[in-house]
């Protein structure tokens, strides 16, 4: 059997695969078809649109930075550590993936709100209030997006050849030096992939944000919240904002894929 024959898609898989593509692509096609292109400039120039986009981009980027700072070490613990309780820890990390975002927002409020477990102490000791601020937007986005990065990096660590780390250790490199000089370069594609997924998820976050941070223009109103608000009063504006958010997400994914993940080779 030739390589070409081996790569041929079996007929029983072709039909459901095609249906899957249609299921994912048709809503996007419908969005583009129904977009009022003649009103594009007017709708994008409406008050608050630029501020909502800026807030979304900044909060998603900050959430990704925090996720990298906390998530990469956490992924290493899950993949390489032999500490007890890793199964429970992995379950805790993946909970935000299946938890309804609104519930996540409520949980954040109960911890960081003015009457929360940590929030009450912050308010009394430092006069710091987190809910309904831009900081709350970043925290909500980090909570729902960081598991994507952790899972991606953990998978990369498990797939990486540990012999290179063993060689570095035999040459006298300490654990921190080995992690910086050997482990991180080995799993860099996985880290980049996780960061992209994390950023995209943070950009589209809605439920935890509106629950924990509210919907205040210029402070906590991100693009998804602006789309939801526009849908209630002006469907055409909601469509235009949705197309803008879609364009930003696709452009970022494509650019980062070309830059860090590389193109698939034949």
Rosetta silent file (secondary structure, phi, psi, omega in degrees, C-alpha in Angstrom):
SEQUENCE: XXXXXXXXXXXXXXXXXXXXXXXXXXXXXXXXXXXXXXXXXXXXXXXXXXXXXXXXXXXXXXXXXXXXXXXXXXXXXXXXXXXXXXXXXXXXXXXXXXXXXXXXXXXXXXXXXXXXXXXXXXXXXXXXXXXXXXXXXXXXXXXXXXXXXXXXXXXXXXXXXXXXXXXXXXXXXXXXXXXXXXXXXXXXXXXXXXXXXXXXXXXXXXXXXXXXXXXXXXXXXXXXXXXXXXXXXXXXXXXXXXXXXXXXXXXXXXXXXXXXXXXXXX
SCORE:     score description
SCORE:     0.000 S_00000001
   1 L     0.000  129.774 -179.492    0.000    0.000    0.000 S_00000001
   2 L   -75.386  165.367  178.057    1.404    3.380   -0.999 S_00000001
   3 H   -62.934  -35.463 -179.490    1.664    6.342    1.308 S_00000001
   4 H   -64.876  -41.396  178.780   -1.049    8.076   -0.703 S_00000001
   5 H   -67.064  -35.675 -179.512   -3.454    5.160   -0.202 S_00000001
   6 H   -67.777  -26.527 -178.360   -2.684    5.048    3.492 S_00000001
   7 L   -88.575   -5.111 -178.786   -3.584    8.719    3.876 S_00000001
   8 L   -67.813  136.329 -177.907   -6.940    8.332    2.123 S_00000001
   9 L   -76.289  126.716  176.464   -9.882    9.043    4.425 S_00000001
  10 L   -60.936  141.787 -177.023  -12.121    5.992    4.925 S_00000001
  11 H   -55.842  -41.315  179.783  -15.624    6.563    3.572 S_00000001
  12 H   -63.139  -21.179  179.040  -17.367    5.930    6.935 S_00000001
  13 H   -92.307  -22.718 -173.353  -15.298    8.762    8.436 S_00000001
  14 H   -66.076  -45.049 -176.626  -15.620   11.189    5.547 S_00000001
  15 H   -65.231  -52.574  178.728  -19.333   11.971    5.930 S_00000001
  16 H   -63.700  -31.480  177.294  -19.342   12.712    9.693 S_00000001
  17 H   -65.089  -42.501  178.066  -16.096   14.666    9.275 S_00000001
  18 H   -64.148  -40.565  177.830  -17.712   16.804    6.582 S_00000001
  19 H   -64.269  -37.524  177.297  -20.772   17.322    8.764 S_00000001
  20 H   -63.082  -40.923  177.572  -18.509   18.363   11.614 S_00000001
  21 H   -63.609  -44.468  178.997  -16.832   20.966    9.405 S_00000001
  22 H   -62.061  -41.464 -179.441  -20.216   22.296    8.295 S_00000001
  23 H   -60.494  -38.158 -179.512  -21.441   22.427   11.884 S_00000001
  24 H   -82.320  -32.473 -172.951  -18.455   24.559   12.895 S_00000001
  25 H   -87.782  -34.630 -174.167  -18.205   26.672    9.746 S_00000001
  26 H   -59.856  -42.395  177.242  -21.830   27.514    8.951 S_00000001
  27 H   -59.672  -37.479  178.700  -22.403   29.789   11.987 S_00000001
  28 H   -68.821  -39.672  176.915  -19.295   31.767   11.052 S_00000001
  29 H   -63.502  -42.626  178.412  -20.429   31.966    7.419 S_00000001
  30 H   -61.351  -37.905  177.970  -23.847   33.095    8.584 S_00000001
  31 H   -63.017  -43.636 -179.544  -22.259   35.796   10.710 S_00000001
  32 H   -69.574  -37.354 -179.312  -20.265   37.105    7.750 S_00000001
  33 H   -66.873  -38.552 -176.953  -23.233   36.933    5.371 S_00000001
  34 L   -87.042   -0.081 -179.704  -25.504   38.875    7.719 S_00000001
  35 L   -68.362  127.216  175.836  -22.900   41.516    8.564 S_00000001
  36 L   -77.894   82.465 -173.134  -24.066   45.017    7.529 S_00000001
  37 H   -59.507  -31.610 -179.253  -20.810   45.918    5.809 S_00000001
  38 H   -66.560  -22.730 -179.556  -22.086   49.354    4.798 S_00000001
  39 H   -99.216    7.342 -172.394  -22.460   50.247    8.491 S_00000001
  40 H   -57.356  -51.227 -178.064  -19.105   48.840    9.523 S_00000001
  41 H   -62.661  -41.480 -179.123  -17.318   52.157    9.986 S_00000001
  42 H   -64.159  -44.830 -177.422  -20.230   53.765   11.777 S_00000001
  43 H   -68.652  -40.316 -179.359  -20.720   50.885   14.186 S_00000001
  44 H   -70.617  -24.700  178.154  -17.012   50.515   14.960 S_00000001
  45 L   -87.861    2.490 -179.682  -16.760   54.243   15.596 S_00000001
  46 L   -64.907  151.042  179.979  -19.610   54.188   18.100 S_00000001
  47 L   -57.755  133.957  174.684  -18.802   55.375   21.639 S_00000001
  48 L    94.072  -18.343 -177.290  -17.330   52.690   23.842 S_00000001
  49 H   -66.636  -49.066  179.669  -16.352   50.211   21.114 S_00000001
  50 H   -62.238  -38.517  179.012  -12.675   51.145   21.064 S_00000001
  51 H   -66.944  -39.838  178.505  -12.507   51.184   24.857 S_00000001
  52 H   -65.656  -40.750  178.423  -14.148   47.759   25.086 S_00000001
  53 H   -65.360  -44.495  179.070  -11.718   46.330   22.529 S_00000001
  54 H   -59.840  -45.024 -179.881   -8.732   47.864   24.316 S_00000001
  55 H   -63.290  -39.610  178.731   -9.882   46.487   27.656 S_00000001
  56 H   -63.320  -46.328 -178.980  -10.395   43.032   26.145 S_00000001
  57 H   -65.029  -43.700 -178.752   -6.932   42.960   24.582 S_00000001
  58 H   -66.964  -46.340 -177.580   -5.197   44.272   27.700 S_00000001
  59 H   -66.648  -38.703  178.003   -7.046   42.010   30.132 S_00000001
  60 H   -65.033  -39.440  179.386   -6.508   38.915   27.951 S_00000001
  61 H   -67.613  -43.270  177.950   -2.797   39.704   27.675 S_00000001
  62 H   -65.212  -40.293  178.390   -2.427   40.278   31.420 S_00000001
  63 H   -62.631  -38.249  177.894   -4.385   37.095   32.162 S_00000001
  64 H   -67.500  -39.752  178.150   -2.062   35.157   29.868 S_00000001
  65 H   -62.318  -44.683  177.936    1.007   36.652   31.561 S_00000001
  66 H   -64.079  -39.896  179.694   -0.289   35.650   34.992 S_00000001
  67 H   -63.993  -39.673  176.360   -1.173   32.207   33.674 S_00000001
  68 H   -63.786  -43.287 -177.782    2.353   31.740   32.324 S_00000001
  69 H   -63.707  -39.773 -177.443    3.868   32.846   35.628 S_00000001
  70 H   -96.578  -34.369 -171.221    1.723   30.480   37.681 S_00000001
  71 H   -76.921  -36.646 -179.686    0.724   27.812   35.181 S_00000001
  72 H   -64.104  -48.573  174.902    4.101   26.673   33.858 S_00000001
  73 H   -59.847  -38.610  179.062    5.442   25.763   37.332 S_00000001
  74 H   -63.856  -40.390  177.822    2.109   24.129   38.133 S_00000001
  75 H   -63.708  -38.212  178.060    2.298   22.060   34.946 S_00000001
  76 H   -63.529  -41.554  178.125    5.823   20.967   35.888 S_00000001
  77 H   -60.663  -42.969 -178.965    4.596   19.824   39.300 S_00000001
  78 H   -68.078  -34.573 -174.373    1.803   17.813   37.674 S_00000001
  79 H   -89.090  -34.326 -170.948    4.075   16.250   35.056 S_00000001
  80 H  -117.137  -23.251 -177.604    7.346   15.634   36.890 S_00000001
  81 L   -75.293  149.453  176.441    6.760   15.780   40.624 S_00000001
  82 L  -106.735   18.326 -179.030    6.113   12.610   42.592 S_00000001
  83 L   -65.171  150.541  178.205    4.352   14.414   45.393 S_00000001
  84 L   -70.724  153.938  176.944    1.217   12.869   46.808 S_00000001
  85 L    83.309   12.516  179.886   -2.121   14.263   45.856 S_00000001
  86 H   -64.129  -33.232  179.258   -1.251   15.008   42.224 S_00000001
  87 H   -64.422  -43.062  178.100   -4.501   13.418   41.095 S_00000001
  88 H   -66.384  -41.214  179.703   -6.504   15.722   43.324 S_00000001
  89 H   -62.663  -42.540  178.870   -4.411   18.687   42.221 S_00000001
  90 H   -63.826  -38.181  177.948   -4.978   17.867   38.549 S_00000001
  91 H   -63.562  -41.441  178.709   -8.707   17.615   39.196 S_00000001
  92 H   -63.728  -37.429 -179.511   -8.690   21.049   40.849 S_00000001
  93 H   -66.559  -37.109 -175.922   -6.811   22.521   37.889 S_00000001
  94 H   -87.260   -8.461 -179.658   -9.309   21.156   35.381 S_00000001
  95 H   -55.498  -45.234 -179.871  -12.435   22.130   37.334 S_00000001
  96 H   -59.244  -20.614  178.491  -12.701   25.580   35.656 S_00000001
  97 H   -68.889  -32.068 -176.925  -12.903   23.809   32.284 S_00000001
  98 H  -107.643  -11.641 -179.575  -16.192   22.157   33.198 S_00000001
  99 L   -76.863  131.599  174.722  -17.477   24.669   35.732 S_00000001
 100 L   -56.005  131.502 -176.472  -20.073   27.088   34.355 S_00000001
 101 H   -55.126  -34.045  179.096  -18.303   30.471   34.123 S_00000001
 102 H   -63.157  -39.027  177.447  -21.087   32.174   36.075 S_00000001
 103 H   -65.175  -38.100  175.624  -20.464   29.772   38.950 S_00000001
 104 H   -61.088  -39.457  177.437  -16.784   30.620   38.738 S_00000001
 105 H   -64.120  -40.225  177.257  -17.689   34.297   39.044 S_00000001
 106 H   -63.799  -42.653  179.811  -19.786   33.601   42.115 S_00000001
 107 H   -63.016  -42.080  177.248  -16.929   31.595   43.648 S_00000001
 108 H   -62.567  -39.446 -179.753  -14.480   34.441   42.997 S_00000001
 109 H   -64.575  -39.216 -179.259  -16.914   36.888   44.562 S_00000001
 110 H   -70.117  -23.193  178.939  -17.218   34.753   47.696 S_00000001
 111 H   -92.724  -43.912 -171.720  -13.436   34.669   48.062 S_00000001
 112 H  -108.080   -0.844  176.865  -12.402   38.155   46.899 S_00000001
 113 L   -69.234  170.826 -177.152  -15.561   40.176   47.553 S_00000001
 114 L   -61.571  -26.325  175.987  -15.703   42.703   50.388 S_00000001
 115 L  -105.096   11.451 -176.178  -17.291   40.041   52.593 S_00000001
 116 L   -79.259  175.259 -176.344  -15.238   37.213   51.095 S_00000001
 117 L   -60.845  -46.437  178.978  -12.668   34.974   52.719 S_00000001
 118 L   -98.392  -34.595 -176.174   -9.711   36.976   51.410 S_00000001
 119 H   -62.348  -36.141  179.298  -11.499   40.093   50.224 S_00000001
 120 H   -64.777  -38.073  177.597  -12.662   41.124   53.684 S_00000001
 121 H   -67.649  -41.854  177.860   -9.060   41.043   54.924 S_00000001
 122 H   -61.474  -38.666 -178.862   -7.858   43.050   51.919 S_00000001
 123 H   -69.855  -43.300 -177.808  -10.566   45.628   52.544 S_00000001
 124 H   -72.807  -40.194 -174.356   -9.896   45.948   56.264 S_00000001
 125 H   -83.359  -37.633 -173.118   -6.096   45.872   56.103 S_00000001
 126 H  -124.664   -4.561 -177.048   -5.389   47.808   52.891 S_00000001
 127 L    67.535   27.227 -177.661   -8.703   49.311   51.811 S_00000001
 128 L   -97.159  126.783  175.886   -8.505   47.299   48.580 S_00000001
 129 L  -119.992  122.626 -173.832  -11.738   46.295   46.854 S_00000001
 130 L   -93.773  -45.466 -176.291  -11.408   43.971   43.855 S_00000001
 131 L   -57.429  148.832  177.498  -14.919   43.244   42.510 S_00000001
 132 L    62.679   34.164  174.500  -16.283   45.531   39.786 S_00000001
 133 L  -129.455  170.060  176.956  -12.814   46.787   38.842 S_00000001
 134 H   -63.509  -33.633  176.137  -10.500   46.167   35.904 S_00000001
 135 H   -59.324  -38.080  178.412   -8.432   43.945   38.181 S_00000001
 136 H   -64.017  -34.565  177.075  -11.500   41.754   38.622 S_00000001
 137 H   -61.899  -45.596 -179.752  -11.722   41.383   34.839 S_00000001
 138 H   -64.802  -42.426 -179.582   -8.148   40.087   34.707 S_00000001
 139 H   -63.849  -44.399  179.273   -8.701   37.729   37.647 S_00000001
 140 H   -62.005  -43.762  179.491  -11.886   36.298   36.122 S_00000001
 141 H   -64.865  -39.637  178.912  -10.182   35.774   32.767 S_00000001
 142 H   -64.771  -40.954 -177.748   -7.183   34.117   34.424 S_00000001
 143 H   -60.081  -42.973 -176.071   -9.407   31.772   36.433 S_00000001
 144 H   -86.088  -20.898 -172.740  -11.184   30.385   33.369 S_00000001
 145 H  -100.381  -28.353 -174.665   -8.227   30.463   30.952 S_00000001
 146 H   -59.790  -35.646  178.394   -5.211   29.217   32.914 S_00000001
 147 H   -57.090  -31.436  177.946   -6.255   25.512   32.822 S_00000001
 148 H   -62.428  -41.287  178.990   -5.848   25.552   29.021 S_00000001
 149 H   -70.101  -43.639 -177.592   -2.215   26.550   29.424 S_00000001
 150 H   -61.258  -45.238 -179.262   -1.532   24.129   32.267 S_00000001
 151 H   -64.270  -41.578  179.886   -2.935   21.144   30.365 S_00000001
 152 H   -64.407  -45.622 -178.703   -1.016   22.038   27.221 S_00000001
 153 H   -70.070  -38.037  177.398    2.292   22.482   29.027 S_00000001
 154 H   -61.197  -43.389  177.446    1.796   19.350   31.112 S_00000001
 155 H   -61.534  -40.203  178.317    1.227   17.341   27.944 S_00000001
 156 H   -65.518  -38.905  178.878    4.378   18.818   26.395 S_00000001
 157 H   -65.810  -39.191  179.697    6.394   17.982   29.505 S_00000001
 158 H   -69.161  -31.535 -179.407    5.182   14.392   29.505 S_00000001
 159 H   -83.392  -19.210 -177.148    6.045   14.035   25.818 S_00000001
 160 L   -69.707  146.161  179.312    9.493   15.634   26.135 S_00000001
 161 L   -75.271  111.796 -176.909   12.521   13.348   26.231 S_00000001
 162 L   -73.212   -8.499 -178.980   13.740   13.419   29.833 S_00000001
 163 H   -64.391  -32.391  178.349   17.163   12.074   28.812 S_00000001
 164 H   -63.818  -37.732  177.913   18.324   15.595   27.954 S_00000001
 165 H   -68.677  -37.203  178.210   17.535   16.675   31.500 S_00000001
 166 H   -64.714  -39.545  178.759   19.379   13.647   32.855 S_00000001
 167 H   -64.462  -42.749  178.616   22.435   14.532   30.787 S_00000001
 168 H   -61.262  -39.368  179.157   22.346   18.107   32.078 S_00000001
 169 H   -65.772  -40.078  179.705   22.157   16.795   35.634 S_00000001
 170 H   -67.725  -24.137  178.427   25.144   14.502   35.105 S_00000001
 171 L   -85.692    2.042  174.133   27.109   17.490   33.800 S_00000001
 172 L   100.085    4.841  179.720   26.524   19.301   37.073 S_00000001
 173 L   -73.873  135.997  177.047   23.588   21.541   36.188 S_00000001
 174 L   -74.060  172.850 -177.467   21.255   22.298   39.069 S_00000001
 175 H   -63.638  -41.823 -179.267   17.517   21.769   38.851 S_00000001
 176 H   -67.168  -41.423  177.681   16.757   25.435   38.210 S_00000001
 177 H   -64.275  -42.000  178.207   19.461   25.696   35.538 S_00000001
 178 H   -62.414  -40.228  179.627   18.216   22.501   33.897 S_00000001
 179 H   -64.030  -44.739 -176.760   14.675   23.833   33.900 S_00000001
 180 H   -72.747  -42.400 -170.517   15.700   27.151   32.318 S_00000001
 181 H   -92.455  -22.163 -174.831   18.297   25.896   29.841 S_00000001
 182 H  -118.651  -55.349 -173.050   16.931   22.463   28.891 S_00000001
 183 H   -65.910  -49.887 -178.099   13.324   21.868   29.903 S_00000001
 184 H   -59.589  -46.298  176.019   11.819   25.176   28.796 S_00000001
 185 H   -60.657  -34.293  179.415   13.379   25.096   25.306 S_00000001
 186 H   -64.567  -39.069 -174.400   12.156   21.512   24.887 S_00000001
 187 L  -102.450   12.494 -178.161    8.549   22.391   25.709 S_00000001
 188 H   -54.659  -43.275  177.010    8.531   25.869   24.143 S_00000001
 189 H   -60.500  -37.498  177.624    6.031   24.861   21.396 S_00000001
 190 H   -67.879  -37.869  177.032    3.691   23.487   24.055 S_00000001
 191 H   -64.883  -43.388  179.095    4.023   26.653   26.108 S_00000001
 192 H   -63.002  -43.574  179.167    3.299   28.773   23.019 S_00000001
 193 H   -62.799  -43.077  178.844    0.272   26.649   22.131 S_00000001
 194 H   -64.995  -37.557  179.039   -1.032   26.865   25.679 S_00000001
 195 H   -65.982  -38.810  178.093   -0.501   30.620   25.755 S_00000001
 196 H   -63.729  -47.383  178.880   -2.455   31.035   22.519 S_00000001
 197 H   -62.336  -41.367  179.646   -5.359   28.960   23.822 S_00000001
 198 H   -62.284  -46.289 -178.959   -5.239   30.803   27.131 S_00000001
 199 H   -63.186  -44.600 -179.517   -5.266   34.216   25.432 S_00000001
 200 H   -63.952  -40.375  178.821   -8.130   33.279   23.118 S_00000001
 201 H   -67.570  -39.826  178.951  -10.194   31.922   26.007 S_00000001
 202 H   -65.933  -37.006 -179.994   -9.507   35.014   28.096 S_00000001
 203 H   -63.224  -35.138 -177.316  -10.485   37.258   25.191 S_00000001
 204 L   -95.578    6.692 -177.157  -13.875   35.589   24.921 S_00000001
 205 L   -63.431  136.184 -178.131  -14.615   35.330   28.640 S_00000001
 206 L  -132.722  -57.789 -169.225  -18.129   36.465   29.573 S_00000001
 207 H   -60.954  -52.243 -179.241  -19.852   34.645   32.444 S_00000001
 208 H   -66.441  -32.651 -178.792  -17.287   35.009   35.229 S_00000001
 209 H   -67.190  -49.175 -176.736  -16.541   38.579   34.148 S_00000001
 210 H   -68.242  -26.597  179.522  -20.108   39.874   34.261 S_00000001
 211 H   -79.697  -42.950 -173.636  -20.679   38.141   37.614 S_00000001
 212 H   -93.532  -32.307 -175.394  -17.476   39.171   39.362 S_00000001
 213 L  -109.646  -17.595 -178.801  -16.544   42.411   37.561 S_00000001
 214 L    81.251 -170.095 -175.263  -19.871   43.726   36.292 S_00000001
 215 L  -134.118   72.954 -177.577  -20.521   45.591   33.060 S_00000001
 216 L  -109.774  115.537 -178.382  -19.267   49.154   33.442 S_00000001
 217 L   -54.621  134.024  178.619  -18.177   50.931   30.234 S_00000001
 218 L    84.633  -14.126 -177.234  -14.534   51.945   30.306 S_00000001
 219 L  -121.751  -50.626 -177.831  -13.794   49.898   33.425 S_00000001
 220 L  -131.003   -2.559 -177.842  -15.072   46.335   33.117 S_00000001
 221 L   -81.261  102.269  176.693  -17.031   46.191   29.858 S_00000001
 222 L   -87.296  177.590 -177.654  -15.070   43.901   27.555 S_00000001
 223 H   -61.182  -44.896  177.523  -16.009   43.091   23.963 S_00000001
 224 H   -58.767  -38.201  177.761  -18.128   40.012   24.794 S_00000001
 225 H   -68.724  -37.751  178.022  -20.123   42.100   27.271 S_00000001
 226 H   -64.864  -37.653  177.330  -20.462   44.888   24.706 S_00000001
 227 H   -63.532  -45.581 -179.696  -21.783   42.355   22.171 S_00000001
 228 H   -61.282  -42.791 -179.993  -24.341   41.063   24.657 S_00000001
 229 H   -67.243  -41.732 -179.775  -25.505   44.580   25.497 S_00000001
 230 H   -66.765  -32.399 -178.938  -25.692   45.608   21.832 S_00000001
 231 H   -62.104  -27.182 -178.379  -27.709   42.508   20.936 S_00000001
 232 H   -80.176  -25.052 -176.018  -30.541   43.737   23.144 S_00000001
 233 H  -117.999  -26.083 -177.602  -30.835   47.178   21.553 S_00000001
 234 L  -151.091   91.888 -177.738  -29.181   46.993   18.108 S_00000001
 235 H   -57.374  -35.908  179.324  -28.650   43.546   16.501 S_00000001
 236 H   -62.715  -40.750  177.494  -26.647   45.045   13.620 S_00000001
 237 H   -64.112  -39.343  178.966  -24.180   46.562   16.075 S_00000001
 238 H   -63.563  -38.703  178.669  -23.876   43.216   17.856 S_00000001
 239 H   -65.151  -44.278 -179.905  -23.085   41.506   14.544 S_00000001
 240 H   -62.366  -44.763  179.146  -20.395   44.063   13.679 S_00000001
 241 H   -64.676  -36.158  178.141  -18.783   43.743   17.104 S_00000001
 242 H   -65.016  -41.536  178.312  -18.902   39.964   16.806 S_00000001
 243 H   -64.266  -40.376  177.976  -17.131   40.111   13.446 S_00000001
 244 H   -61.643  -45.487  179.743  -14.474   42.385   14.927 S_00000001
 245 H   -64.904  -39.225  177.288  -13.888   39.997   17.824 S_00000001
 246 H   -63.071  -42.841 -179.454  -13.775   37.065   15.412 S_00000001
 247 H   -64.153  -42.994  179.387  -11.221   38.851   13.220 S_00000001
 248 H   -63.347  -43.341 -178.896   -8.979   39.676   16.188 S_00000001
 249 H   -64.665  -47.260 -178.690   -9.117   36.095   17.468 S_00000001
 250 H   -65.898  -41.842 -179.921   -8.397   34.505   14.086 S_00000001
 251 H   -62.426  -41.773 -179.631   -5.604   36.952   13.267 S_00000001
 252 H   -65.728  -45.480  179.745   -3.908   36.315   16.591 S_00000001
 253 H   -61.353  -43.657 -178.754   -4.151   32.542   16.293 S_00000001
 254 H   -67.628  -43.734 -179.417   -2.785   32.566   12.742 S_00000001
 255 H   -64.740  -44.117 -179.446    0.051   34.981   13.500 S_00000001
 256 H   -69.023  -34.325  177.600    1.144   33.123   16.616 S_00000001
 257 H   -64.185  -44.671  179.507    0.923   29.794   14.846 S_00000001
 258 H   -66.878  -34.117 -173.873    3.190   31.017   12.058 S_00000001
 259 H   -80.093  -45.891 -171.775    5.599   32.650   14.522 S_00000001
 260 H  -112.443  -37.589 -174.810    5.996   30.034   17.263 S_00000001
 261 H   -86.651  -22.549 -179.577    4.240   26.811   16.413 S_00000001
 262 L    78.868  160.555  179.862    5.397   26.605   12.828 S_00000001
 263 L   -90.727  147.081  178.972    3.494   25.337    9.854 S_00000001
 264 L   -65.812  137.186  178.695    2.693   21.712    9.421 S_00000001
 265 L   -97.276  152.142 -179.168    4.976   20.026    6.965 S_00000001
 266 L   -71.835    0.000    0.000    3.850   17.576    4.391 S_00000001
